[in-house]
Each structure stands twice: as C-alpha cells, then as structure tokens.
Amino acid sequence: MRIEMLGAHNTETDRVRLPCLLVDDVIALDAGGLTASLPLERQRQIKAVLLTHHHFDHCKDLIMLGANSLPSSTVDIYGLRDTLETVYLYLLDGKLYRDYTCWPSAENPRMKLKPVSPFQPFLLQNLEVLPLPVSHSVPSAGYFIKAEGGKSFFYTGDTGPGLEGCWERIAPDLLVIEVTHLNRAQKDMERLRHMTPGMLAQELMEFRKARDYLPRVIVGHLPVAYEDEMREEIAAVGKQIEMEIEVGYEGLTIEL
C-alpha cells in the first residue's frame, strides 16, 4: 500500500497545500489539496474520495476534480451522511458550479455520493475501510484502512482529544493525525476540538496503554505561521514518549 501526502497544512500558500492523502493512486482521503497536487492524468485515475468532514479545507478540490474527470467516468465520494449533505448543499448543488452528481446526466454523473456509517466496514479497491467517529466541532470520521497483506493505517482527519474508543478497535501500523496549534493555544484547541503537541502526547500514551505499542506517527494539518515552533514542540513530545514523531510534508510518500 502506497500513501502520498499531497497536503499537510491547514492553510494554503505557493508552497503548501490543504489536507489530502492519496492511496495507491486511486483513493483520496480528503480533498483539500487534491487537484493542485496532481497532473491531469493522475487526477483521472482517482476512483474514490473519503471525506472526514465537511469543512472547506478538506473538500474544496471536489469541484475541480469533477471538472477534470473523464466524461465517461464516475468518482465515488464517501462520507458521513451529515458530511455529504452539507458538502452537496454548499459546494456541489450547482449554484457555485455544475452539479456533478447529475452532470452530464443522472445516469452517468461525474460523482456519486455514498454515505458511510461509523463502525460499518466496507471494501474499496481491495482495501478494507472502517469509518470511526472522532471528536471534532462537526460530525467527523477517521478512516482505518487495511490492505490484503495485513498492513494498515489510520487517518484521523481533524480531531480533538478523546480517541480511546478508536484505540480499543484498531491496531494500525501507521497513524496520520493532526496537530493544529501550539501548546499555548490549548484552551482554544479544546474548544475547537483540535490537537496541540501536548494533547497529542496524551493521546499517544493512551494508545500505548491500550495496545502496548506505538505505531509510526506522522502529523499534519500544521499552521504555516507557527511551523518552526510546532516542530520544536512535536520533537519534545517525541522525547517525552521515547519515539520519533514525523512531521508530514507535501510530497511525503510512505510504503506499507
């Protein structure tokens, strides 16, 4: 299983992009930095997008993905029912651009919306996908993805603390998790349901307590304005729990 980090930040500039992972060239997790990262021929290989939640930085490239898709192809868009309803209402319903769920025709649309339910696994391109609820300011799901050979990873999307329920159910080889702001912003992050490095440390200690190991950890959703300080605080967490925590970046590729 090959995972590419197309977007690793929570803002967009000429050098960084919004959240998006690409799995085996055909499945995207979130669509914040999707089309801006790939040439046309690679965009047209994508078969499905798994949305964690409806915030704009995680779904903004859906419209251009539809515009760039092959006329005869359909991309399946998965997400919680609330996520898909909101994304359709404010992004895909034809008011901002074409409604790709019924264009060029209802029989042959560029996109199909497919609701998922927490704790209900399904198969997608020979991968087992398990949506798990995470604690964010809007209904959100992380995705545990397992390949036929047994290797697996968990992508949380945006989440605050309180992932113990996930750790009880999964044992991934790789954890891709967000860290949105510095430790000094902990009160704000608790209210907004995001992570600081200190909050990440607690979640990883809970993981170790539940599973007696720690997976490889890559953090994303970084703020550009504070990235250097973030790296220092993340490195301190690594020393605290005695493991290396990797800081994600655009173009990072992982083979599982």
Buried (B, 14 or more C-beta within 10 A) or exposed (E): BEBBBBBBBBEBEEEBBBBBBBBBBBBBBBBBBBBBBBEEEBBBEBBBBBBBBBBEBBBBBBBBBBEBBEEEEBBBBBBBEBBBBBBBEEBBEEEEBBBBBBBEEEEEBBBEBBEBEBEEEEEBEEBBBBBBBBBBEBBBBBBBBBBEEEBBBBBBBBBBBBBEEBBEEBBBBBBBBBBBBBBEBBEEBBEBBBBBBBBBBBBBEBBBEBBEEBBBBBBBBBBEEBBEBBBEBBBBBBEBBEBEBBBBBBEBEBEB
